[in-house]
């Protein structure tokens, strides 16, 4: 693969469809985006891997949201890794690039850096939120953490909340020649029109539906689902992460007998939505007394964006619902 071809597929999500089993999917490759969002923080490798995984999941799910919509994935647990959060901002106009950001909160003193990464989250929930813009109520779906990985949690979310059989295969790693982290993944999902059978019974002890439960009532659908999952199981880490194997070549390698058909890829870049105005808005519910408690010895109020690390400073009299001075450039 040429350098130009490699760059062309970096930071993209490629939608595709397998016509024979009526299954759709997406291939994601994150390179510069992942470097940008991870470079904002000094995460331990264990936390870094979880951020990469939640970013991949968010990119794969987010590609389907409409223009100007926002999709968020949030994972919260009672373990050392308390929060994993990623936001996907759909393009502002057709053909534009989507934006992504991600962040993790963890307790460094409790973190067991040699233990299983997913186990460091503990008990909690996996949530997907979709914001359709002003004048609408955000959609939110929540499922318990289950399955041993964030990819399994995402699959359970779609089975339990959306009644859609879904599978994720994800990988990430650093290139030896460069201190550069790359990630890639494939998402498979049964087309909604092919899912009248999506009323299965949970067969797991936790009572949560899985993809296999949804397709079980329909023998043809169950066989199609088993077949494409066996094919996906054959994928190698290097094929998922790249950069030597283009997503189009990967689809041909895995699913050539299923007639894969690709659509226009969606380009992604790192981007944060924070601003001084949004910080002021978030503080507008506080009184002057409350703002006083937030004021530093230097007589200012400071705020840092958890996602991008941007630092903001404000004069306290410009904040809260009792502000006496109009906002000015700080």
C-alpha positions as CSV (number, residue, x, y, z in Angstrom):
1,X,0.0,0.0,0.0
2,X,1.3,3.5,-0.9
3,X,1.6,6.2,1.7
4,X,-1.1,8.2,-0.1
5,X,-3.5,5.2,0.1
6,X,-2.6,4.8,3.8
7,X,-3.4,8.4,4.6
8,X,-6.6,8.3,2.6
9,X,-8.0,5.6,5.0
10,X,-6.7,7.1,8.2
11,X,-9.4,8.6,10.4
12,X,-12.3,7.3,8.4
13,X,-15.4,5.1,8.9
14,X,-16.4,3.1,5.8
15,X,-20.1,1.9,5.7
16,X,-20.8,-1.4,3.9
17,X,-23.5,-3.9,3.3
18,X,-23.4,-7.7,2.8
19,X,-26.2,-8.3,0.4
20,X,-26.6,-12.1,0.7
21,X,-27.2,-12.3,4.5
22,X,-28.7,-8.8,4.5
23,X,-26.2,-7.5,7.1
24,X,-24.7,-4.0,7.2
25,X,-21.6,-2.8,8.9
26,X,-18.8,-0.3,9.2
27,X,-15.0,-0.4,9.2
28,X,-13.2,2.3,11.3
29,X,-9.6,3.4,11.2
30,X,-8.4,5.9,13.8
31,X,-4.8,7.3,13.7
32,X,-4.4,11.1,14.0
33,X,-7.7,11.4,15.8
34,X,-6.6,8.9,18.4
35,X,-3.2,10.6,18.8
36,X,-4.8,14.0,19.3
37,X,-7.4,12.9,21.9
38,X,-4.8,10.8,23.9
39,X,-2.1,13.5,23.7
40,X,-4.3,15.8,25.8
41,X,-3.7,13.5,28.8
42,X,-1.0,11.3,30.2
43,X,-3.0,8.1,30.6
44,X,-1.4,4.8,31.9
45,X,-1.4,2.2,29.1
46,X,-4.4,0.4,30.6
47,X,-6.5,3.5,30.6
48,X,-5.3,4.4,27.2
49,X,-6.5,1.1,25.8
50,X,-10.0,1.7,27.3
51,X,-10.1,5.2,25.8
52,X,-9.1,3.8,22.4
53,X,-11.8,1.1,22.6
54,X,-14.6,3.6,23.6
55,X,-13.4,5.9,20.8
56,X,-13.6,3.2,18.2
57,X,-17.1,2.1,19.4
58,X,-18.3,5.7,19.3
59,X,-16.9,6.3,15.8
60,X,-18.5,3.1,14.5
61,X,-21.9,3.9,16.0
62,X,-21.7,7.6,15.3
63,X,-21.4,7.3,11.6
64,X,-25.1,6.7,11.3
65,X,-26.2,9.9,13.0
66,X,-27.6,12.7,10.9
67,X,-26.1,16.1,10.1
68,X,-25.5,18.3,13.1
69,X,-26.5,15.6,15.6
70,X,-24.3,14.5,18.4
71,X,-23.9,11.0,19.7
72,X,-22.2,10.3,23.1
73,X,-21.1,7.0,24.6
74,X,-20.6,7.0,28.4
75,X,-19.3,4.2,30.6
76,X,-19.5,4.6,34.4
77,X,-18.3,2.2,37.0
78,X,-17.4,1.8,40.7
79,X,-13.9,0.6,40.0
80,X,-10.6,2.5,39.6
81,X,-11.7,3.6,36.1
82,X,-14.7,5.7,37.0
83,X,-15.7,7.3,33.7
84,X,-15.1,6.7,30.0
85,X,-16.8,9.3,27.7
86,X,-16.6,10.0,24.0
87,X,-18.6,12.4,21.8
88,X,-19.2,12.2,18.0
89,X,-20.3,15.4,16.3
90,X,-21.8,14.7,12.9
91,X,-20.7,16.9,10.0
92,X,-22.2,20.4,9.8
93,X,-22.8,20.0,6.1
94,X,-22.9,17.1,3.5
95,X,-19.4,15.9,2.7
96,X,-17.9,17.5,5.8
97,X,-15.7,15.9,8.4
98,X,-17.2,14.6,11.7
99,X,-15.5,15.5,15.0
100,X,-14.6,13.3,17.9
101,X,-13.4,13.8,21.5
102,X,-12.9,11.3,24.4
103,X,-11.9,11.4,28.0
104,X,-11.4,9.1,31.0
105,X,-11.5,9.6,34.8
106,X,-9.6,7.2,37.0
107,X,-8.2,6.8,40.5
108,X,-4.5,6.3,40.0
109,X,-4.0,4.9,43.5
110,X,-6.6,2.2,43.1
111,X,-5.6,1.3,39.5
112,X,-4.1,-2.2,39.0
113,X,-2.0,-1.7,35.9
114,X,-1.3,-5.4,35.4
115,X,-4.9,-6.5,35.7
116,X,-7.6,-6.9,33.0
117,X,-8.5,-3.4,31.7
118,X,-12.2,-4.0,31.6
119,X,-12.3,-5.4,35.1
120,X,-10.9,-2.0,36.4
121,X,-14.2,-0.4,35.5
122,X,-16.2,-2.5,38.0
123,X,-19.9,-2.6,38.1
124,X,-21.8,0.1,36.3
125,X,-23.5,0.9,33.1
126,X,-23.0,1.6,29.3
127,X,-25.0,4.4,27.9
128,X,-25.7,5.9,24.5
129,X,-27.1,9.4,24.2
130,X,-28.2,11.1,20.9
131,X,-28.8,14.9,20.9
132,X,-30.8,15.9,17.8
133,X,-30.4,19.6,18.4
134,X,-32.3,22.6,19.8
135,X,-36.0,22.0,20.5
136,X,-35.7,18.2,20.9
137,X,-35.3,15.9,23.9
138,X,-32.1,13.8,23.8
139,X,-32.5,10.1,23.5
140,X,-30.8,8.0,26.1
141,X,-30.4,4.2,26.3
142,X,-28.7,2.4,29.2
143,X,-27.6,-1.2,29.9
144,X,-25.6,-2.7,32.7
145,X,-21.9,-3.5,32.0
146,X,-21.7,-7.2,31.0
147,X,-19.7,-9.5,28.7
148,X,-16.1,-8.9,29.7
149,X,-15.2,-6.0,27.3
150,X,-16.6,-2.7,26.1
151,X,-17.2,-4.2,22.7
152,X,-19.4,-6.9,24.4
153,X,-21.2,-4.1,26.3
154,X,-21.9,-2.2,23.1
155,X,-23.3,-5.4,21.5
156,X,-25.5,-6.0,24.6
157,X,-26.7,-2.4,24.4
158,X,-28.0,-2.9,20.8
159,X,-29.6,-6.2,21.6
160,X,-31.2,-5.1,24.8
161,X,-32.2,-1.5,23.9
162,X,-32.5,-1.5,20.1
163,X,-33.4,-5.1,19.5
164,X,-30.7,-5.3,16.8
165,X,-28.2,-8.2,16.6
166,X,-24.8,-6.4,16.6
167,X,-21.1,-7.5,16.8
168,X,-17.9,-5.5,17.3
169,X,-14.4,-6.6,16.6
170,X,-11.8,-4.1,17.8
171,X,-8.0,-3.7,18.0
172,X,-5.4,-1.1,18.7
173,X,-1.7,-0.8,19.2
174,X,1.4,1.3,18.7
175,X,3.6,1.2,15.7
176,X,7.1,0.1,16.5
177,X,8.8,2.6,14.1
178,X,6.9,5.5,15.5
179,X,5.4,6.4,18.8
180,X,2.0,6.4,17.1
181,X,-1.1,4.6,18.3
182,X,-3.5,3.2,15.8
183,X,-6.9,1.6,16.2
184,X,-9.4,-0.2,13.9
185,X,-12.6,-2.1,14.1
186,X,-15.5,-3.7,12.4
187,X,-19.1,-3.5,13.3
188,X,-21.7,-5.9,12.0
189,X,-25.5,-5.5,12.4
190,X,-28.6,-7.2,11.1
191,X,-30.6,-4.8,8.9
192,X,-33.8,-3.7,10.7
193,X,-36.0,-4.8,7.8
194,X,-34.7,-8.3,8.3
195,X,-35.4,-8.4,12.0
196,X,-39.0,-9.3,12.5
197,X,-37.6,-12.2,14.6
198,X,-36.1,-9.7,17.1
199,X,-38.1,-10.8,20.0
200,X,-35.9,-13.4,21.5
201,X,-35.6,-14.6,25.0
202,X,-32.5,-14.0,27.1
203,X,-30.5,-17.2,27.7
204,X,-27.8,-15.7,30.0
205,X,-27.8,-15.8,33.7
206,X,-27.8,-12.0,33.9
207,X,-31.1,-11.8,32.0
208,X,-29.7,-9.6,29.3
209,X,-30.4,-10.2,25.6
210,X,-27.5,-11.0,23.3
211,X,-27.4,-11.0,19.5
212,X,-27.7,-14.7,19.4
213,X,-30.9,-14.6,21.4
214,X,-32.5,-12.3,18.8
215,X,-31.7,-14.3,15.7
216,X,-32.4,-17.7,17.4
217,X,-36.2,-17.8,16.4
218,X,-35.4,-17.6,12.7
219,X,-33.2,-20.5,11.4
220,X,-32.1,-18.7,8.2
221,X,-31.2,-15.5,10.1
222,X,-29.4,-17.5,12.8
223,X,-27.3,-19.4,10.2
224,X,-26.4,-16.1,8.3
225,X,-25.4,-14.5,11.6
226,X,-23.3,-17.5,12.6
227,X,-21.6,-17.6,9.2
228,X,-20.6,-13.9,9.1
229,X,-19.4,-14.0,12.7
230,X,-17.2,-17.0,11.9
231,X,-15.7,-15.0,9.0
232,X,-15.1,-12.0,11.3
233,X,-13.5,-14.2,13.9
234,X,-10.7,-14.9,11.3
235,X,-9.6,-11.3,11.1
236,X,-6.1,-10.5,12.3
237,X,-5.1,-7.6,14.5
238,X,-2.9,-6.1,11.7
239,X,-5.8,-6.3,9.3
240,X,-8.0,-4.3,11.7
241,X,-5.5,-1.7,12.7
242,X,-3.8,-1.3,9.3
243,X,-2.1,0.5,7.7
244,X,-1.0,-2.1,5.2
245,X,-4.6,-3.5,4.5
246,X,-7.1,-1.0,3.2
247,X,-10.7,-1.3,4.6
248,X,-11.9,-2.2,1.1
249,X,-9.4,-5.0,0.9
250,X,-10.2,-6.2,4.4
251,X,-13.9,-6.6,3.4
252,X,-13.0,-8.6,0.3
253,X,-10.7,-10.8,2.4
254,X,-13.4,-11.5,5.0
255,X,-16.6,-11.4,3.1
256,X,-16.0,-11.9,-0.6
257,X,-18.6,-14.7,-0.8
258,X,-21.2,-12.3,0.8
259,X,-21.0,-9.7,-1.9
260,X,-19.8,-6.7,0.1
261,X,-20.9,-3.3,-1.2
262,X,-19.3,-0.1,0.2
263,X,-20.6,3.4,0.5
264,X,-19.0,6.8,0.9
265,X,-16.5,6.9,3.8
266,X,-16.9,9.4,6.6
267,X,-13.8,11.4,7.5
268,X,-13.2,12.2,11.2
269,X,-11.0,14.7,13.0
270,X,-10.4,15.5,16.6
271,X,-12.6,18.4,17.8
272,X,-13.9,19.8,21.0
273,X,-17.0,21.9,21.6
274,X,-15.9,23.7,24.7
275,X,-15.9,27.5,24.8
276,X,-15.8,30.3,27.3
277,X,-19.5,31.0,26.6
278,X,-20.4,27.4,27.5
279,X,-18.5,27.6,30.7
280,X,-20.4,30.8,31.6
281,X,-23.7,29.1,30.8
282,X,-22.9,26.1,33.0
283,X,-22.1,28.5,35.9
284,X,-25.2,30.7,35.3
285,X,-27.2,28.7,37.9
286,X,-24.9,29.8,40.8
287,X,-25.3,32.8,43.0
288,X,-22.6,35.4,43.7
289,X,-21.9,33.6,47.0
290,X,-21.5,30.3,45.3
291,X,-19.2,31.9,42.7
292,X,-17.2,33.4,45.6
293,X,-16.4,29.9,46.8
294,X,-15.0,29.0,43.4
295,X,-12.8,32.1,43.2
296,X,-9.0,31.6,43.6
297,X,-6.6,33.6,45.8
298,X,-5.8,35.5,42.6
299,X,-9.4,36.7,42.4
300,X,-10.4,34.7,39.3
301,X,-12.5,31.7,38.5
302,X,-10.8,29.0,36.4
303,X,-12.1,26.0,34.5
304,X,-10.4,23.3,32.5
305,X,-11.9,21.2,29.7
306,X,-11.7,17.5,30.6
307,X,-11.6,16.5,26.9
308,X,-9.1,18.9,25.3
309,X,-7.4,20.5,28.3
310,X,-8.4,24.1,27.3
311,X,-8.0,26.5,30.3
312,X,-10.4,29.3,30.9
313,X,-10.2,32.2,33.4
314,X,-13.0,34.5,34.4
315,X,-13.6,37.6,36.5
316,X,-16.1,36.4,39.2
317,X,-18.4,39.4,38.8
318,X,-19.1,38.2,35.2
319,X,-20.5,34.8,36.3
320,X,-23.7,33.4,37.8
321,X,-27.2,34.7,37.7
322,X,-26.2,37.7,39.9
323,X,-23.4,38.9,37.5
324,X,-22.8,42.6,37.8
325,X,-20.5,43.1,34.9
326,X,-21.1,42.0,31.3
327,X,-18.8,39.2,30.0
328,X,-15.6,40.4,28.4
329,X,-12.7,38.7,26.8
330,X,-10.7,37.0,29.5
